[in-house]
Amino acid sequence: MYRERAAAGIGGAVVWESVAVGAAPARVLPDGCLDLLWSSRAGLLVAGPDRTAHLSVSVPGERWVGLRLPPGTGPAVVGVPADELRDRRAPLTELWGRAAAELADRLAVAAEAGPSAGAAGAGPAVSPAAPADVVAPARPGRAAPVGVVLEAVAVGRLRAAGGPDPLGAWVAARLAAGATVAATAAEAGLGARALHRRSQALFGYGPKTLARILRMRRALDLARAGTPLAEAAARTGYADQAHLTREVKDLAGVPPTHLLPARRG
C-alpha cells in the first residue's frame, strides 16, 4: 500500500505513506530529493540523495511515513549540505541530536492516530502561517498524525533557515525541462565549477548527474503513461531506445521494462 499528498507550506514537497506487504526489497529510484523518514521498526531516519537505485528492505507490516523534500530544499531543513548524506540512510539523531530524540517521542504518540491519518485524503492539520512548533491535532483529543508532525517540523526549520536557496529549485527546473548544464550555468551567471560546487551542496551531486536522473524520470513517466519506449527516448533527448535502456540500467539497476506496469492481454 502506498499513497501520498502534497505537503503544506513547502512547495513541491510530498507526504507519503506505505505499509510493507512482503519481505522483498523495494527499488527506490534516484530523484534528487531528500526524505525525512519514520519507520514503525527503524524510527527516525534521513534519506540522502541517491546516485543509483536504493533497495529498501522492510519486514511485513512495517509502516513507513516520509516527507519527500524537492531537489535543493533538503539541506535547509536538515541543516547539512546534501553531499554529506549522498547514498546514505542515517539516524536523524546524528544530525539533530536531542531534538531528534524529542521528535521521535512525539512521533511515537502520533503513530497512535492510526495509519491513515495525515496521508492522502486526510489533509494537513497545520497552517503554513502557524508558529513553527505548533501542530494542530487531527481531531479533538487526539495527537496529530505522523505525516503532519514531520510536515510541521520541516516547515518550522525551513522558516528558521530563511527558506531554501532559490538556486536549487531554479537549476532543477531548468535541467528537468531538458536544458543543458552549460546553458543552465550561463543563465545562472555561474561558471561550470561554481555551479558544480553549489549543486553538490544542494543536490548531493553535480548538475550532470542530476540532469541524467531527471531525464531518466521524464522518460519513465512518459513510458508509464503509455508512450512507446522508442518515442519516450526521442522526446527526452536520448539517441535511441538502446541509449535509454543503458542509462536506466546504469541508474536504476534494471532495464526500463522492469519498471513499467505489466501489459494486460
C-alpha positions as CSV (number, residue, x, y, z in Angstrom):
1,M,0.0,0.0,0.0
2,Y,1.3,3.4,-1.0
3,R,-0.3,6.8,-1.0
4,E,0.8,10.4,-1.0
5,R,-0.4,14.0,-0.9
6,A,1.2,17.4,-1.4
7,A,2.8,18.8,1.7
8,A,1.6,22.1,3.1
9,G,4.0,25.0,3.4
10,I,6.8,23.6,1.3
11,G,6.5,23.9,-2.4
12,G,7.0,20.6,-4.3
13,A,7.2,18.5,-1.1
14,V,5.2,15.3,-0.7
15,V,4.0,13.5,2.4
16,W,3.8,9.8,1.6
17,E,3.0,6.6,3.5
18,S,3.4,2.9,2.8
19,V,3.0,-0.4,4.5
20,A,5.2,-3.3,3.5
21,V,3.2,-6.3,2.3
22,G,6.2,-8.7,1.9
23,A,9.9,-9.1,2.6
24,A,11.1,-8.4,-1.0
25,P,13.2,-5.3,-1.3
26,A,11.6,-2.2,-2.8
27,R,13.5,-0.5,-5.5
28,V,13.6,3.3,-4.9
29,L,14.8,5.2,-7.9
30,P,17.1,8.2,-7.6
31,D,15.2,11.5,-7.8
32,G,17.5,14.3,-6.4
33,C,15.3,14.5,-3.3
34,L,16.0,14.2,0.4
35,D,13.5,12.5,2.7
36,L,12.7,12.6,6.3
37,L,11.5,9.1,7.2
38,W,9.8,7.5,10.1
39,S,9.5,3.7,10.3
40,S,7.5,1.7,12.8
41,R,10.6,-0.5,13.2
42,A,13.6,1.7,12.5
43,G,12.4,5.0,13.9
44,L,13.5,8.4,12.5
45,L,15.9,8.5,9.6
46,V,17.1,10.9,6.9
47,A,17.5,9.5,3.4
48,G,20.0,11.4,1.4
49,P,20.0,11.8,-2.4
50,D,20.9,8.6,-4.2
51,R,23.0,8.3,-7.3
52,T,21.6,4.9,-8.2
53,A,18.6,2.9,-7.1
54,H,18.3,2.0,-3.4
55,L,16.9,-1.3,-2.4
56,S,14.8,-0.7,0.7
57,V,14.3,-3.7,3.0
58,S,11.3,-3.9,5.3
59,V,9.5,-6.6,7.3
60,P,5.9,-7.5,6.5
61,G,3.6,-4.9,8.1
62,E,6.3,-2.3,8.6
63,R,4.8,1.1,8.3
64,W,6.7,4.0,6.7
65,V,5.8,7.7,6.6
66,G,8.0,10.1,4.8
67,L,8.3,13.8,3.8
68,R,10.0,14.0,0.4
69,L,11.7,17.3,0.0
70,P,12.2,18.5,-3.6
71,P,15.7,18.9,-5.1
72,G,17.6,21.7,-3.4
73,T,15.3,22.1,-0.4
74,G,16.5,19.4,1.9
75,P,19.8,21.0,3.1
76,A,17.9,24.0,4.5
77,V,15.6,21.6,6.5
78,V,18.2,19.1,7.8
79,G,21.0,21.6,8.3
80,V,23.8,20.0,6.4
81,P,24.9,20.0,2.7
82,A,23.3,17.3,0.6
83,D,26.6,15.7,-0.4
84,E,27.2,14.8,3.3
85,L,24.1,12.5,3.0
86,R,24.6,11.2,-0.5
87,D,23.7,7.5,-0.8
88,R,23.0,7.3,2.9
89,R,20.2,6.4,5.3
90,A,21.2,7.8,8.6
91,P,19.5,8.1,12.0
92,L,18.3,11.7,12.4
93,T,19.9,11.8,15.8
94,E,23.3,12.0,14.0
95,L,22.2,15.4,12.7
96,W,19.8,16.8,15.3
97,G,20.8,15.2,18.5
98,R,18.4,15.7,21.3
99,A,15.9,17.5,19.1
100,A,15.6,14.3,17.0
101,A,15.1,12.2,20.1
102,E,12.3,14.6,21.3
103,L,10.7,14.4,17.8
104,A,10.9,10.6,17.9
105,D,8.8,10.7,21.2
106,R,6.3,13.0,19.5
107,L,6.0,10.6,16.6
108,A,5.5,7.6,18.8
109,V,2.4,9.4,20.2
110,A,1.4,10.5,16.7
111,A,1.6,6.9,15.4
112,E,-1.3,6.1,17.7
113,A,-3.5,8.3,15.5
114,G,-3.7,5.5,13.0
115,P,-2.0,4.6,9.7
116,S,-4.4,6.5,7.5
117,A,-4.3,9.9,9.2
118,G,-2.0,12.6,7.7
119,A,-1.6,10.7,4.4
120,A,-3.6,11.1,1.2
121,G,-7.1,12.4,1.8
122,A,-6.5,13.4,5.4
123,G,-5.3,16.9,4.6
124,P,-2.8,18.8,6.6
125,A,-3.6,19.8,10.2
126,V,-1.0,22.6,10.3
127,S,-1.3,26.0,8.7
128,P,1.8,27.3,6.9
129,A,1.3,30.5,8.9
130,A,1.3,28.7,12.3
131,P,4.2,29.0,14.7
132,A,7.0,26.5,13.9
133,D,6.4,24.4,17.0
134,V,2.6,24.3,16.8
135,V,1.0,21.2,15.3
136,A,-2.8,21.2,15.4
137,P,-4.5,17.9,16.4
138,A,-6.1,16.0,13.6
139,R,-9.2,15.6,15.9
140,P,-10.0,17.0,19.3
141,G,-8.3,15.0,22.0
142,R,-6.0,13.1,19.5
143,A,-2.4,13.6,18.6
144,A,-1.6,14.9,15.1
145,P,-0.6,12.0,12.8
146,V,3.0,11.2,11.9
147,G,3.0,12.9,8.5
148,V,1.6,16.1,9.9
149,V,4.2,16.3,12.6
150,L,7.0,15.7,10.1
151,E,5.5,18.4,7.9
152,A,5.2,21.0,10.7
153,V,8.7,20.4,11.9
154,A,10.2,20.8,8.4
155,V,8.2,24.0,7.8
156,G,9.5,25.4,11.1
157,R,13.1,24.5,10.3
158,L,12.9,25.8,6.8
159,R,11.4,29.1,8.1
160,A,14.2,29.4,10.7
161,A,16.8,28.9,8.0
162,G,15.3,31.7,5.9
163,G,14.0,29.3,3.3
164,P,15.8,27.2,0.7
165,D,18.5,28.5,-1.6
166,P,16.4,29.7,-4.6
167,L,19.1,28.5,-7.0
168,G,18.2,24.8,-6.2
169,A,14.7,25.0,-7.5
170,W,15.7,27.0,-10.5
171,V,18.5,24.7,-11.5
172,A,16.4,21.6,-11.0
173,A,13.6,23.1,-13.1
174,R,15.9,24.0,-15.9
175,L,17.5,20.6,-16.0
176,A,14.1,18.9,-15.7
177,A,13.0,20.8,-18.7
178,G,15.9,19.5,-20.7
179,A,18.3,22.4,-20.6
180,T,22.0,21.6,-20.9
181,V,24.3,22.0,-17.9
182,A,26.3,24.6,-19.9
183,A,23.2,26.6,-20.7
184,T,22.0,26.4,-17.1
185,A,25.3,27.7,-15.8
186,A,25.3,30.5,-18.3
187,E,21.7,31.6,-17.5
188,A,22.6,31.4,-13.7
189,G,25.6,33.6,-14.3
190,L,27.9,31.0,-12.8
191,G,31.0,29.3,-14.2
192,A,31.0,25.5,-14.6
193,R,33.0,24.9,-11.4
194,A,30.8,27.2,-9.3
195,L,27.6,25.5,-10.5
196,H,29.1,22.1,-9.7
197,R,30.1,23.3,-6.2
198,R,26.7,24.7,-5.5
199,S,25.0,21.7,-6.9
200,Q,27.0,19.3,-4.7
201,A,25.7,21.1,-1.6
202,L,22.1,21.5,-2.9
203,F,21.5,18.2,-4.6
204,G,24.3,15.9,-3.4
205,Y,26.0,15.6,-6.7
206,G,26.9,17.7,-9.7
207,P,24.5,19.1,-12.3
208,K,25.3,16.4,-14.9
209,T,24.3,13.6,-12.6
210,L,21.1,15.4,-11.6
211,A,20.3,16.0,-15.3
212,R,20.8,12.3,-16.0
213,I,18.5,11.3,-13.1
214,L,15.8,13.8,-14.1
215,R,15.9,12.9,-17.7
216,M,15.5,9.2,-16.8
217,R,12.5,10.0,-14.7
218,R,10.9,12.1,-17.5
219,A,11.3,9.2,-19.9
220,L,9.9,6.7,-17.5
221,D,6.9,8.9,-16.7
222,L,6.2,9.0,-20.4
223,A,6.5,5.3,-20.8
224,R,4.3,4.6,-17.8
225,A,1.6,6.9,-19.4
226,G,1.7,4.6,-22.5
227,T,4.3,6.2,-24.7
228,P,6.4,3.6,-26.5
229,L,9.9,3.4,-25.2
230,A,11.5,4.5,-28.6
231,E,9.3,7.6,-28.6
232,A,9.9,8.3,-25.0
233,A,13.7,8.1,-25.7
234,A,13.4,10.5,-28.6
235,R,11.2,13.0,-26.7
236,T,13.6,13.2,-23.8
237,G,16.8,13.6,-25.8
238,Y,18.3,10.1,-25.8
239,A,20.0,9.0,-29.0
240,D,17.7,6.0,-29.3
241,Q,15.9,3.4,-27.2
242,A,19.1,1.5,-26.6
243,H,20.7,4.6,-25.1
244,L,17.7,5.0,-22.8
245,T,17.9,1.3,-21.8
246,R,21.6,1.7,-20.9
247,E,21.0,4.8,-18.9
248,V,18.1,3.2,-16.9
249,K,20.1,0.1,-16.2
250,D,23.0,2.2,-15.0
251,L,20.9,4.4,-12.7
252,A,18.1,2.0,-11.7
253,G,19.9,-1.3,-11.9
254,V,17.3,-2.9,-14.2
255,P,16.1,-2.2,-17.8
256,P,13.1,0.1,-18.2
257,T,10.7,-2.7,-19.0
258,H,11.1,-3.9,-15.4
259,L,9.9,-0.6,-14.1
260,L,6.7,-0.3,-16.2
261,P,3.3,-1.8,-15.3
262,A,2.6,-5.2,-16.8
263,R,0.5,-5.0,-20.0
264,R,-2.8,-6.8,-20.0
265,G,-3.8,-9.2,-22.7
